[in-house]
Amino acid sequence: MRKSLPPELLLLVVELGSPDVQLVVRTLSKQFCALATPVAFRTLRCLNTPRSASGFLSILDHTDLKDHVKNVVYYDVDGAREWYGQGGDMDDDEHIDLEYAAETDLSDAEEDELFVTLTEAFSRLHTLPSLNAISVTFPLGFYTFYPDFDDGILLSAYEARVASVPELRIQLEILARLEVFATARYFASQGLAPLRSLTIRNLNSFFNHRLSFSTFRRLFEGLTTLRLSIFTSIDATENVLIPSLTYFCTKTLPPLLRACTSTLTSLTFQLDQVFGHDVDLFLGDLHYPHLRQYLSLCSVLFSDATGIETLITSHAHTLRSLITSKCKIDDVTKLLLLWSRVYARLGEALTELVYLGVGVIPQGYVHLDPHGRWLLSTEDIPVLKDDEAALDVFLGIVARRNATTHVY
């Protein structure tokens, strides 16, 4: 009689392996194939290369394998590496290979192949019955926000830019296909898994003329986890940049962030720049009654104009994890708003908090430009001694609560 480990134990062993190992395990025997296949194809990953995109599409065409797919992860390798280097978090299920050498010198024919293949693949996401998580990470460096597409000159310039930047064309097409996915799921019959987790990193373009915004917003409905990273690239003139960001922050972001208010348990919101008061980014009126897993904010300005402290304290009785990486306070307002006071108020208000992260670079003060719009200097103004002491007290409160919570 041949001896074998119980299937439950074998499955645990398979789940501990890397994706490449899991694919090899499938070939060992019928038993291992049955155990490893649902695990190996639970997360479908695609890089920004023609070969990877073709493999992505071939699995979507496979009648049996596509039924196992629960997570779809697409990432531009350089964009993911840059995002992670800025202190961004990665989900364990993504398994992004940051050491991969990206193919950055694709020919025009390869760029076209990649575009066509990705477009076709993302057009078929609605055929994945178990899909409940989508993660896309775009490249950095393509400034494309525009405030008003009724302006023919701006529209013409925008279309010319899209045609000349392959990465931008791919980003816009993926967004458009996510809208198709949202529409298909919205009108689909029962039996499809609802989308629960959505990650969009390095979002740097949004063209309402191409997207039906009310339809795209359905993608956010019912989410429990949302990670949204905005990349703006300060390389435009002030006259273009500020109206563009104001339009985006007032017309695009609020409806998206409000679409999942009734279901969200985890929210990550990251900017690449510390923007000031005139950008009209106000988050203080957002409330997620079930936000208990974590709230992660990166490069957001603490001020009355942004309402960030209000956003945090409004979740005082549910929030268990808070991350405020690279968040700043305008040096001009330091007489009225100090980190020491913010830490003291948050330490008293957040009664359920058991984890606090402030990132590699501690919170500090910054000089905004003369109009109070964006970061004028990349050098931090040192924190005050009172700020450091208040942060230590805040961290101590959270650590003691965490230790008490985990006592058995």
C-alpha positions, -999 to 999 in steps of 0.1 A, spaced: 0 0 0 15 33 -11 17 59 16 9 96 9 4 127 28 -32 138 32 -45 161 4 -51 189 28 -14 189 39 -2 186 3 -24 216 -6 -7 237 21 27 227 7 16 237 -28 3 271 -16 37 279 -1 54 276 -34 61 304 -58 40 307 -89 67 291 -110 70 262 -86 33 257 -86 33 254 -124 60 227 -122 41 208 -95 11 205 -118 32 183 -141 42 157 -114 10 136 -113 -28 138 -117 -31 143 -80 -7 172 -79 -23 187 -111 -57 187 -94 -42 203 -63 -19 228 -79 -40 241 -109 -65 261 -89 -37 276 -69 -13 283 -98 -40 301 -118 -57 319 -89 -37 350 -98 -31 358 -134 -1 381 -139 8 401 -169 38 423 -176 42 451 -202 58 428 -227 43 411 -259 52 376 -246 36 381 -212 5 397 -228 1 367 -252 3 343 -223 -23 363 -204 -46 361 -234 -41 324 -240 -52 316 -204 -83 337 -209 -90 316 -240 -86 283 -221 -120 269 -211 -109 252 -179 -81 274 -166 -100 307 -167 -125 294 -142 -98 294 -115 -87 330 -120 -97 352 -90 -71 379 -93 -58 397 -124 -25 417 -120 -11 439 -147 20 460 -141 45 481 -160 78 468 -144 95 502 -141 63 518 -128 59 491 -101 96 494 -91 94 532 -89 61 530 -69 75 505 -45 106 526 -41 85 556 -30 72 536 -1 41 521 -17 28 487 -4 24 456 -24 -3 430 -18 9 395 -11 -12 380 -39 4 402 -65 39 386 -64 54 414 -85 89 406 -96 107 439 -90 140 424 -101 127 416 -136 146 435 -164 120 453 -183 120 453 -221 121 491 -226 133 491 -262 104 475 -279 101 482 -316 71 500 -331 58 466 -343 62 451 -308 45 482 -292 15 477 -316 14 440 -308 14 447 -270 -14 472 -274 -36 449 -295 -30 419 -272 -37 438 -240 -68 454 -255 -81 420 -264 -72 405 -231 -88 432 -210 -119 430 -232 -124 394 -219 -122 400 -182 -160 397 -179 -156 360 -190 -138 351 -157 -166 339 -134 -145 339 -102 -126 372 -107 -129 394 -76 -97 414 -76 -80 436 -103 -46 454 -99 -30 476 -126 2 495 -122 10 520 -149 43 536 -158 54 570 -145 61 602 -164 32 610 -187 14 642 -177 -21 642 -194 -46 658 -171 -66 685 -189 -94 706 -175 -117 712 -204 -121 690 -235 -145 714 -251 -113 734 -261 -104 722 -295 -68 731 -292 -64 711 -260 -83 682 -274 -61 681 -305 -29 683 -284 -42 655 -261 -49 632 -291 -15 639 -306 2 631 -272 -18 598 -269 -7 588 -304 30 595 -297 32 578 -263 26 540 -264 24 537 -226 -3 564 -224 -23 547 -252 -22 514 -233 -33 531 -200 -63 547 -216 -73 515 -234 -70 495 -202 -92 521 -184 -117 519 -212 -118 480 -210 -123 482 -173 -153 502 -180 -165 475 -204 -159 449 -176 -179 470 -151 -208 473 -176 -208 436 -183 -207 426 -147 -234 452 -139 -259 437 -164 -247 401 -160 -269 373 -147 -263 358 -112 -233 335 -107 -204 359 -112 -182 368 -83 -185 405 -73 -154 426 -76 -140 432 -41 -105 446 -46 -93 472 -70 -58 486 -73 -49 514 -98 -14 526 -93 2 556 -110 -30 568 -126 -19 598 -147 -46 603 -173 -83 604 -173 -102 614 -204 -139 616 -198 -146 620 -235 -135 584 -241 -150 570 -209 -186 570 -198 -178 582 -163 -211 571 -148 -205 536 -161 -168 535 -151 -178 544 -116 -197 511 -113 -162 494 -111 -159 509 -76 -193 499 -63 -192 471 -38 -154 472 -32 -140 462 1 -104 472 -8 -94 502 -29 -58 513 -36 -56 544 -57 -22 561 -66 -22 593 -85 8 604 -105 8 640 -117 43 649 -129 51 685 -122 65 694 -156 38 716 -169 33 753 -166 13 765 -136 -15 778 -158 -21 743 -171 -12 723 -140 -34 739 -114 -67 741 -134 -60 705 -146 -56 691 -111 -85 711 -97 -107 697 -124 -95 662 -117 -98 665 -79 -133 680 -80 -149 662 -110 -132 628 -111 -119 617 -77 -149 624 -55 -174 603 -74 -150 574 -75 -142 576 -38 -178 579 -29 -189 549 -50 -177 524 -25 -185 543 8 -210 517 20 -187 486 16 -151 497 19 -129 482 47 -95 492 34 -84 524 16 -50 534 2 -48 569 -13 -14 581 -26 -2 612 -43 33 617 -58 34 653 -48 23 673 -17 -4 695 -31 -16 726 -13 -49 744 -7 -57 756 -42 -60 722 -58 -94 717 -41 -86 682 -29 -110 679 1 -115 645 16 -130 655 49 -166 646 39 -158 610 30 -170 584 54 -168 546 52 -188 530 80 -169 497 77 -134 511 73 -116 489 99 -87 471 82 -65 501 72 -63 536 60 -31 545 41 -23 580 30 8 591 12 20 626 4 -12 643 15 -12 677 30 -27 680 65 -48 712 66 -83 724 69 -85 727 32 -78 690 26 -98 678 56 -74 648 62 -76 649 100 -114 650 98 -113 620 74 -92 600 99 -111 609 131 -145 603 115 -134 566 115 -122 566 151 -144 538 163 -136 514 135 -101 521 122 -74 496 134 -45 505 111 -33 539 100 -4 548 77 5 584 70 37 581 49 53 614 37 23 635 48 32 671 55 20 704 70 25 737 53 52 757 72 32 789 69 4 774 90 28 760 117 16 785 143 -19 771 141 -12 735 131 16 715 145 23 678 142 25 676 180 -11 687 182 -22 664 154 -6 634 171 -22 643 204 -56 646 189 -53 614 169 -39 595 199 -69 605 219 -95 600 192 -85 567 176 -95 543 203 -94 511 181 -60 518 165 -35 489 169 -10 498 142 5 532 132 30 537 104 47 569 95 68 556 67 106 557 62 106 595 61 89 610 92 62 636 89 75 671 86 68 706 73 72 719 38 74 752 19 46 755 -6 49 778 -36 38 814 -30 2 806 -39 0 776 -15 -4 751 -43 24 726 -44 57 717 -28 82 744 -35 113 726 -21 120 689 -19 139 694 13 119 688 45 118 714 72 129 695 104 103 685 128 102 701 162 113 683 194 77 686 207 66 668 175 90 639 181 79 636 217 42 636 207 48 609 180 66 587 206 37 590 229 12 582 201 33 552 190 35 540 226 -3 542 230 -8 521 199 19 496 208 4 490 242 -30 485 228 -17 462 202 1 441 229 -31 439 249 -51 429 219 -28 400 211 -26 386 246 -42 351 247 
